[in-house]
């Protein structure tokens, strides 16, 4: 197995990525599994790609081993720009929110404006060594459009608070009520798999 660090302290994200990349022979390790001081990185980029690259570069400086970081932005199809979370999904009105605070804020937003059609735009930056740095943010990494609704599902998972408010458009079901295999695909879009397949030989060398 190829071992690679995922530059995040969110274990739920680590587990989701691990499930998707294990069939490629990639063993994903999260920051919390390392016996080391983790730098505090301010994610002040204006796009998911800027934040993903900043995190990957800073983490690589510390660990000097293959590492990747991801970042996401949440975008609503019908709401005005001042209500778009973009890269500040968890930071609301200048406050970094807990899972419960996020659920409360976004459920009230959906209650006020009705079910909201939303999507995540995702980015990744992979650093193998100083000469092999790759990044991407394209449509294959975007989530499918989904509905953000006002009533939370009874299931909640740490690190993925908005999943409890997310509904599958075609079926009208909460994502937590879908088949597990479908949930794994939603958690990590196929574009990420294609990205790692593209660079798999370099990771092996």
C-alpha positions in Angstrom: 0.0 0.0 0.0 1.1 3.5 -0.8 0.9 5.6 2.4 0.0 9.3 2.0 -1.0 11.9 4.5 -4.3 13.7 4.1 -3.8 17.2 5.4 -6.9 17.5 7.6 -7.8 17.0 11.2 -11.4 16.0 10.3 -11.4 12.2 10.8 -14.8 11.9 9.0 -13.2 13.2 5.9 -10.1 11.0 6.3 -12.4 7.9 6.6 -14.4 8.8 3.6 -11.3 9.4 1.4 -9.7 6.2 2.8 -12.8 4.2 1.8 -12.5 5.5 -1.8 -8.8 5.2 -2.3 -8.0 1.9 -0.6 -9.0 0.0 -3.8 -6.3 2.0 -5.6 -3.7 0.7 -3.1 -3.5 4.0 -1.3 -3.5 4.1 2.5 -4.7 7.5 3.7 -3.4 8.7 7.1 -4.9 11.7 8.8 -3.1 14.4 10.8 -4.5 13.2 14.1 -2.7 9.8 13.5 0.7 11.5 13.4 2.8 11.9 16.5 3.8 15.5 15.7 2.9 19.1 16.2 0.4 20.1 13.6 0.7 23.7 12.3 -2.3 26.0 12.5 -3.0 27.2 9.0 -5.2 30.2 8.3 -7.4 29.3 5.3 -7.7 32.8 3.9 -7.9 32.0 0.2 -10.8 33.2 -1.9 -11.3 29.9 -3.6 -11.2 26.2 -2.6 -8.1 25.7 -4.8 -6.2 28.5 -3.1 -6.9 27.0 0.4 -6.1 23.5 -0.7 -2.7 24.5 -2.1 -1.9 26.7 0.9 -2.6 23.8 3.3 -0.7 21.2 1.2 2.4 23.4 1.0 2.5 24.3 4.7 2.0 20.6 5.7 4.6 19.4 3.3 7.2 21.8 4.8 6.6 20.1 8.2 6.4 16.4 7.2 8.5 16.2 4.0 6.5 13.2 2.7 3.7 12.8 0.1 0.7 14.8 1.3 -2.5 16.2 -0.1 -5.1 18.7 1.1 -8.6 19.4 -0.1 -11.0 22.3 0.3 -14.6 22.9 -0.6 -16.9 25.8 -1.1 -20.7 25.7 -0.8 -22.7 27.5 -3.4 -26.5 28.1 -3.6 -28.2 28.3 -7.0 -30.8 30.9 -6.1 -29.7 33.0 -3.2 -27.9 36.4 -3.5 -24.2 36.7 -3.3 -24.2 38.0 0.3 -25.7 34.7 1.5 -23.3 32.5 -0.4 -21.0 30.6 2.0 -18.4 29.9 -0.7 -15.2 28.9 1.2 -16.6 30.1 4.5 -18.9 27.2 5.0 -18.1 26.8 8.7 -17.3 30.5 9.5 -20.6 32.4 9.8 -20.6 36.1 10.5 -16.9 35.9 11.5 -17.4 33.0 13.9 -16.0 29.5 13.4 -19.0 27.3 14.1 -19.5 23.9 15.7 -21.5 21.2 13.9 -24.6 22.0 15.9 -24.2 25.8 15.2 -23.9 25.0 11.5 -27.0 22.9 11.5 -28.9 25.6 13.3 -27.9 28.4 10.9 -28.4 26.5 7.7 -31.7 24.9 8.7 -33.0 28.4 9.5 -31.8 29.7 6.1 -33.7 26.9 4.4 -36.7 27.6 6.5 -36.7 31.2 5.5 -36.0 30.7 1.8 -37.5 27.3 1.2 -35.5 24.2 0.2 -32.3 25.5 -1.3 -30.6 23.9 -4.3 -26.9 23.7 -3.5 -23.6 22.1 -4.6 -20.0 21.8 -3.3 -17.1 22.9 -5.5 -14.1 21.0 -4.5 -10.3 21.3 -5.0 -7.2 19.2 -4.2 -3.5 19.8 -4.1 -1.1 16.9 -4.0 2.6 17.3 -3.2 4.8 14.2 -3.9 8.1 16.1 -3.6 9.3 19.6 -4.4 9.4 18.8 -8.1 6.0 17.1 -8.3 3.1 19.3 -7.2 -0.3 18.8 -8.7 -3.6 20.6 -8.2 -7.1 20.5 -9.7 -10.5 22.0 -9.3 -12.8 21.0 -12.1 -16.4 20.0 -12.7 -15.7 16.3 -12.1 -14.9 17.1 -8.5 -18.1 19.1 -7.9 -20.8 17.4 -5.9 -24.1 16.7 -7.6 -26.7 19.4 -7.0 -28.7 18.6 -3.8 -31.4 20.1 -1.6 -30.5 21.8 1.6 -33.7 21.5 3.8 -34.8 22.9 7.1 -35.5 19.7 9.0 -32.4 17.8 10.1 -32.2 14.0 9.7 -32.0 12.1 13.0 -28.5 10.8 12.0 -25.6 13.2 12.5 -21.9 12.5 11.8 -19.2 14.5 13.4 -17.4 16.6 10.8 -20.2 16.4 8.2 -23.0 18.5 9.9 -24.7 19.6 6.7 -25.2 16.0 5.5 -28.1 15.8 8.0 -29.8 18.6 6.1 -29.0 17.3 2.6 -31.5 15.6 0.3 -31.1 13.7 -3.0 -32.9 15.7 -5.7 -34.1 12.7 -7.8 -35.5 10.6 -5.0 -36.4 13.3 -2.5 -34.7 11.2 0.2 -32.2 12.3 2.7 -28.7 11.1 1.7 -28.5 9.2 4.9 -31.4 7.1 3.7 -29.6 6.1 0.5 -27.6 2.9 -0.1 -24.1 3.0 1.6 -22.3 2.6 -1.7 -24.1 5.7 -3.0 -23.1 7.6 0.1 -19.4 6.7 -0.3 -19.5 8.2 -3.8 -21.2 11.3 -2.6 -18.7 11.8 0.2 -15.8 11.6 -2.3 -16.6 12.4 -5.9 -15.3 10.3 -8.8 -13.1 13.2 -9.9 -10.8 12.7 -6.9 -10.3 9.0 -7.9 -9.4 10.0 -11.4 -7.0 12.6 -10.1 -5.1 9.9 -8.0 -5.2 7.4 -10.8 -3.5 10.0 -13.0 -0.6 10.4 -10.5 -0.5 6.8 -9.2 2.7 5.8 -10.9 4.5 8.8 -9.6 3.3 8.0 -6.1 4.7 4.5 -6.5 8.1 5.6 -7.6 
